[in-house]
Amino acid sequence: MADLQTAFEQAVAASTQLPERPAPFTLLRLYALYKQASVGDASGDRPGLTDPVGRAKWDAWNALQGHGREAAMQDYIDLIGSLQ
């Protein structure tokens, strides 16, 4: 687990150094995987229609409901690796 946590933290740092900005869908996926890996399942109320960005982010995160933290970390690492 410690190795996975270290690799995850390195991937988070590498996410700021990507050669080009990922597509919006990929950014939502990265956000959702990061939140799932660091916080767990989505909590709180879904943002309203007046906050479309917050709503999209919450929906992406909520779609990972039940996805384990370790699996989310590995998926995040793999996705960042594919973007480099």
N, C-alpha and C positions, 0 to 999 in steps of 0.2 A: 504493500500500500504506500509506503514512504517513497518508493521509486516512482510510482504512478503519480503521486502528489507532486513530486519534483518535476516530472515530465510535463504535467499539467501546467504548473507555474511557468515553466520555460515556454510552453506553447502560448500562454496568455501574453507573456512578454514579446514573443515573436509575432503576435497578431498585430502589433503596432508597426511592424517593419515589413509588412507584405509588399511585394513589388507593385501591386495595383489594388485599388479598392474593390472588394468583392461586390457582386450583385446584391440588390436588396434582399432577395430571398435567402442568400447565403449569410448575409449579416443577421437576419432574423434567426437562422439556424444556429449561428455562433452564439448569439445572445441567449437563446433558449438552452443550449447545451451548457453554457457557462453558469447560468442561474440554477439549472438542475444539478450540476456538479457541486456548486458552492452552497446552495441553500436547500435544495431538495424540491419536492413537489410545489407547484404554484399555490400561493395562498392569497388571501385578500379578495376583494371584489374586483370583478372585471371592469376596466375603465369604460366610461360611457362613450356615446357617439361623438361627443365634442373633443375627444382625445384619440384620434385614429391611430397615431403612432403607438401610444401606450397600449391601446387595445390590440394592435397587431403583435406587439411584443408579448403581452400577456397570453394571447391565444397561442403563439408559438411555444411559449414555455409550458402552458397548460397541456398542450398536445403531448408532452413528454411525461405526463402523469404516470407514476409507477416505474419509470425508467431509473434504474439504480444509479447512485452517484458515481461508482467506479466505471460503469458502462458509459455514462455521460462524459466523464473525464477522458476516457479512451477515444470516444467519438470526436470530442473536441480536438484532441491531439492529432487524430487522423485527418480531420478536416483542415486544420491549419497546415499540416504537412502537405496536403494535396494542393494548397493554395500558394505554397512557396516556390 
